[in-house]
Amino acid sequence: MTDPTEETAADDLVLEYELDAPPSRVWRAISIPAFREQWLPDAALADGAPLPARGDGEIRYRLRDDEPPFLESVVTFQVRPNAEGGSTLRIIHALPAPWRATAVAANDDTPCLMRAA
């Protein structure tokens, strides 16, 4: 299984849920198209086929906004057993590279607007 601390950027949206269902049942809900369609419709996906996984217990989909500029992003679902006999579902929503936050230096020579006093 993928280490939950790996593969995330500082500006990724990371959500984690503790579920009463066993990992095999959660996996079915996120990986079988007929079940996934009930909560993540094909219309929201850029492609119905999942992207290659980076580890066991993980599936990734490419999403596309339904309004211009129709940005695409990647959502990763990681499922692992928890101590209570259920599952931990971790969802990582990664922004496309051009939209990631970037730090700007204070002396980067960009124009500055000043307020009139």
For each residue, the residues with C-beta under 8 A, 3 or more apart:
1: 55 56 57 58 78 80
2: 6 7 54 55 56 57 58 78
3: 6 55
4: 78 80 90
5: 8
6: 2 3
7: 2 54 76 92
8: 5 12 14 92 94
9: 12 94 100
10: 101
11: 95 100 101
12: 8 9 92 93 94 95
13: 92 93
14: 8 90 91 92 93
15: 90 91 93
16: 88 89 90 91
17: 88 89 90 91
18: 82 84 86 87 88
19: 26 86 87 88 89
20: 84 86
21: 25 26 29 86 87
22: 25 26 81 85 86 87
23: 26 27 57 79 80 81 87
24: 27 28
25: 21 22 28 29 87
26: 19 21 22 23 29 30 79 87 89
27: 23 24 30 31 57 79
28: 24 25 31 32 35
29: 21 25 26 32 35 36 39
30: 26 27 35 36 40 59 77 79 89
31: 27 28 36 50 59
32: 28 29 35 36
33: 36 37 42 48
34: 37 38
35: 28 29 30 32 38
36: 29 30 31 32 33 39 40
37: 33 34 40 41 42
38: 34 35
39: 29 36
40: 30 36 37 44 45 61
41: 37 44 45
42: 33 37 45 48
43: 66
44: 40 41 63 64 66
45: 40 41 42 48 61 62 63 64
46: 62 63 64 72
47: 61 62
48: 33 42 45
49:
50: 31 53 59 60 61
51: 60 61 62 74
52: 60
53: 50 56 58 59 60
54: 2 7 58 60
55: 1 2 3 58 78
56: 1 2 53
57: 1 2 23 27 78 79 80
58: 1 2 53 54 55 76 77 78 79
59: 30 31 50 53 76 77
60: 50 51 52 53 54 74 75 76 77
61: 40 45 47 50 51 74 75 77
62: 45 46 47 51 72 73 74
63: 44 45 46 72 73 74 75
64: 44 45 46 70 71 72
65: 68 69 70 71 72
66: 43 44 70
67: 70
68: 65
69: 65
70: 64 65 66 67
71: 64 65 96 99
72: 46 62 63 64 65 96
73: 62 63 93 94 95 96
74: 51 60 61 62 63 93 94
75: 60 61 63 91 92 93 94
76: 7 58 59 60 90 91 92 94
77: 30 58 59 60 61 89 90 91
78: 1 2 4 55 57 58 89 90 91 92
79: 23 26 27 30 57 58 87 88 89 90
80: 1 4 23 57 87 88 90
81: 22 23 85 86 87 88
82: 18 85 86 87 88
83:
84: 18 20
85: 22 81 82
86: 18 19 20 21 22 81 82
87: 18 19 21 22 23 25 26 79 80 81 82
88: 16 17 18 19 79 80 81 82
89: 16 17 19 26 30 77 78 79
90: 4 14 15 16 17 76 77 78 79 80
91: 14 15 16 17 75 76 77 78
92: 7 8 12 13 14 75 76 78
93: 12 13 14 15 73 74 75
94: 8 9 12 73 74 75 76
95: 11 12 73 99 100
96: 71 72 73 99 100
97: 100
98:
99: 71 95 96
100: 9 11 95 96 97
101: 10 11
102:
103:
104: 108 110
105: 108
106:
107:
108: 104 105
109:
110: 104
111:
112:
113:
114:
115:
116:
117:
